[in-house]
């Protein structure tokens, strides 16, 4: 396996989700952001 590391942090982050398009949706107290990352989301079911 891989070792965990800090990728993103901040005081206003309230949520995040991984999208199937290999991007991450980040929610702050003021806005939503899409960040391109090489992590593919997985379906819950």
Backbone bond lengths (Angstrom), bond angles and torsions (degrees), N, CA, C in turn:
res aa  C-N    CA-C-N  psi(-1)  N-CA   C-N-CA  omega(-1)  CA-C   N-CA-C  phi
1 X - - - 1.438 - - 1.511 111.45 -
2 X 1.281 113.09 176.41 1.459 120.71 179.39 1.515 110.30 -101.41
3 X 1.299 115.61 155.65 1.453 121.21 177.61 1.526 109.35 -86.47
4 X 1.330 117.00 136.83 1.464 121.68 179.70 1.523 110.17 -69.25
5 X 1.335 115.97 147.73 1.458 121.20 176.46 1.516 109.83 -147.10
6 X 1.316 116.54 157.96 1.453 122.01 177.96 1.515 109.05 -73.03
7 X 1.324 116.82 124.83 1.458 122.12 -177.52 1.520 111.47 -107.71
8 X 1.324 116.49 -39.50 1.456 121.47 -174.19 1.520 108.82 -154.34
9 X 1.322 116.78 138.44 1.457 119.77 176.63 1.521 109.37 -152.01
10 X 1.303 115.80 159.51 1.449 120.64 178.16 1.516 110.58 172.25
11 X 1.331 117.93 153.57 1.460 120.60 -176.29 1.523 114.17 -72.92
12 X 1.342 118.73 -22.77 1.460 120.82 -175.78 1.513 114.80 -98.36
13 X 1.332 118.73 6.17 1.463 121.25 -178.63 1.527 109.27 -77.22
14 X 1.332 116.01 126.07 1.463 120.30 -179.69 1.526 112.53 -116.03
15 X 1.328 118.42 -10.83 1.457 119.81 178.22 1.512 112.06 -176.07
16 X 1.342 115.16 161.86 1.458 120.15 174.79 1.515 108.95 -153.51
17 X 1.330 115.45 154.99 1.464 122.31 178.59 1.516 108.36 -145.41
18 X 1.324 115.76 149.10 1.456 121.33 177.13 1.519 108.63 -98.08
19 X 1.327 117.36 126.82 1.462 122.99 -179.25 1.526 110.24 -93.37
20 X 1.352 117.74 154.37 1.462 120.69 178.54 1.527 113.29 -62.23
21 X 1.313 117.98 -20.52 1.468 122.13 -177.40 1.528 112.74 -83.91
22 X 1.333 117.19 21.59 1.474 123.50 179.99 1.531 112.57 61.86
23 X 1.311 115.50 34.65 1.455 120.40 174.36 1.526 108.73 -126.18
24 X 1.304 115.51 167.70 1.448 121.74 -179.30 1.521 107.69 -121.70
25 X 1.321 117.28 133.59 1.455 122.58 176.55 1.523 107.12 -98.37
26 X 1.306 115.68 123.72 1.456 122.21 -176.09 1.522 109.08 -115.46
27 X 1.324 116.99 128.59 1.460 122.10 178.53 1.523 109.46 -109.41
28 X 1.331 114.91 129.31 1.460 120.48 173.08 1.520 107.65 -113.47
29 X 1.297 116.86 -178.48 1.463 119.92 179.17 1.521 111.96 -69.24
30 X 1.346 117.87 -14.80 1.463 121.10 -176.41 1.517 115.57 -119.16
31 X 1.338 119.29 -19.27 1.466 120.05 -171.57 1.523 111.54 -160.10
32 X 1.346 114.54 169.81 1.463 122.76 172.00 1.515 108.40 -112.66
33 X 1.321 116.79 140.92 1.460 121.86 179.68 1.518 109.39 -130.08
34 X 1.331 116.33 146.01 1.461 122.30 172.08 1.520 106.95 -110.50
35 X 1.327 116.25 124.45 1.457 122.37 -178.40 1.523 108.01 -116.28
36 X 1.337 117.54 124.24 1.456 121.22 177.82 1.521 109.57 -76.30
37 X 1.325 115.36 119.09 1.465 122.17 178.17 1.523 108.32 -134.92
38 X 1.287 117.33 164.35 1.467 121.18 -179.58 1.526 110.94 -94.08
39 X 1.330 116.41 40.18 1.459 121.77 -179.98 1.522 107.79 -118.59
40 X 1.321 117.12 121.13 1.455 120.84 -179.53 1.521 109.62 -93.12
41 X 1.338 116.21 131.86 1.456 120.71 177.28 1.518 111.41 -70.68
42 X 1.315 116.87 155.36 1.465 122.35 178.18 1.520 109.32 -114.96
43 X 1.333 117.37 143.10 1.467 119.65 175.86 1.535 110.62 -65.21
44 X 1.314 116.88 147.73 1.457 120.89 179.84 1.524 112.14 -76.20
45 X 1.341 117.06 -27.88 1.472 120.62 -178.33 1.500 110.78 -124.80
